Amino acid sequence: MKTGTHPAVFTPVPTRRQVIAGMAVALGSLLVDSRVWARAQPVAMQQKPAMEAHQARTSLHYDIDFKPGSQRIYEALLDAKQFAAFSGLPAEIDPKPGGAFSLFGGQIVGRHIELIANQRIVQAWRPTHWDAGVYSIVRFELKPRGSESTLAFDHIGFPAGEFDHLDWGWHHHYWEPLKKFLG
């Protein structure tokens, strides 16, 4: 065996066309990956700035009329698939007293305090941007009106300065999409 001799290794030099095609494929892959990644990220709920007149308010109340009966609303609020369908974001809901929930891709979390089928849902409720351990109480009271229903809603005990953001959020993230979803 001879030492010092190596067989010739032929490494083809890519043409300019091959280099450009390779770069196009790489850039295209990055674009597709970034679009997939962006779709997988939860959309942040828009913040509504607080008005000076509402700074001290720590409760909300609404009476909202819905076309479907109480059972349909109750189910939409407690079924993770239906909640995700009307809100457009992932939801995890354990629909029993003491059960945990995570809504809008984890932006709202809490536990069910009281559940009375087709009548009442009471929750310890918090957005994850609040200080740790700070919860408010949310109460959905469903009142039948023939084939329709009224939802008496109360949100109490939230931090001062959150009124305008929460008021806007309930309308834009719950009531409007829920009404469209329920028809």
N, C-alpha and C positions, 0 to 999 in steps of 0.2 A: 504494500500500500504506500502510495506516495504521500508525503506530508507537504503541507503548504499549498496544495491545490484544492480548490473548491469548484464544484460544478457551477456553471454560470446560472445565476438566478435572473430570470427575465421578469421584470416588473413593468407592465405596460403603463405608459404615461397617458392619463385620460385626456381626451380632446376637450377643447373649450366647450363644445356643445354638451358633452357628458358632465362637465363641471357645473354648467348652468342648469341642466336638468336636475342634477343632484341637489343643488341649492334650492330649486323650486319645490322639489319634493319635501325637503327639510322644512322650509318655510311654511308650506301648506300643512304639514303635520303639526307644527307649532300653532298655527291659526286654528285648526280643528280642535286640538287639545285645549287651547285657551277658551274656545266657545263652549266645549263640553264642561270644562271646569267652571266657567261663569254660570252656566245653567244650573249646576249642582249647588252653587252657593245660595243661601237664603237671601231674598231681597229684604234689605233693611226697611223696617216700617218708618215712614216719614215722620219726622218730629214737627210738631206744631208749636211755635213759640207762645209763651204765656202772656196774656194781656194783664196789665197792672191791676185792673179792676177785679180780676179773678185769682190773684196771687194767693189769697188766704183760703179759697174754696177747697174743700176736701171731700165733696160728695157730688154725685150726679143722679138725676132721676129722669126717666123717659117712660111714656106710655106709647107703645108702637103697635099699630094694627097690622096684622098679617092675614093673607087670604086663607092659607091652610089652617087646619085645626091644631090644637095644642100638641097632640102626639107627634105630628110631623116636625114641629119646631124643636121639641124636646129631643127627638132622635137626631136631628141635624146638629144640635149643639153637643151631643154626647157620643156620636159615632165618628171615629177618627177619619174614615174614608169620606163621609159626607162633609165633615168639617174641612178637610183638605180640598174637596171639590169646590166648595163655595168660597173658601179663602184664597185658594191658589197656592198655598204653601203647606208643607208637611205638618201633620198633627199626630200626636200619640195621646190617646185618652183611655184611661181605665175607668169604665162607666159604673163605678159602684162607690158607695160612701167610703171616704178615706182614700179613694183611688187618685193617683197622680195624673196630671195632664201636662203636656208640652205642646204649645200651639205656635203657629206661624214660624215653623222651622226652629223652635226653641227660644223664640223671643219673649213668649209669655209662658209662665209655669205656675203650678199650684196644685191644690188638692180639693176634692169635692168634700164639702162639710155635710151637706144634706141633699138627698135626692128623693123626691116624691114623684113617681112616674107621671109624666104628662102634666104636672102641676108646678113643680118648683125645683130649681137648681140653685144651691148656695155654694160658693167657692171661696177659698183663700187664694188670692190671685195676685200675681206680680209680674211686671216686665223685668227681664234680667238686668236691665241697666240701673235699677234701683239698688240702694245699698243692701248688702246681704241681710237676710232676716226680716226685711220690711215687706209686709203683705197688706193687702186691702181686702175688703169683703165685696163680692159681687153676688147679686141675687136676681135671678130670672124667675118671675112669678107669671105663670101662664093662665089666662082667663078666657074660657070658651065664650064665643059669641055666635051661636048657631054653628055653621060649618067653618066659620072663621075664628080668629082669636086675637086677644090683646096681650101683649107682653108688657107687664109692669116691671121695669128694670131699675135697680138701684146699685150704685157703686159707691161705697163709703170707705172712709179711713185711708185715703191715698195721701201721699205727701203734698204739702202746700206747693203751689207752683206747677202742678201737673194737670190742673183742670182743663185748660184749653187743649193740650195735647191729647188727653184721654177723651174729651168730648168729640174732637175731630176723629180720633181713631175709632171710637165705637161706631160712628156713622159710616166712615169709609171702609173699615175692615170687618165690620159685623153686619149692621142693619142693611146697607145698600146691597152688598153681595148676597146676603142671606135672602132678601126679598127676591132678587133675580133668580137665585138657585131654586127657591120654593115655588116660584111662578105666580 
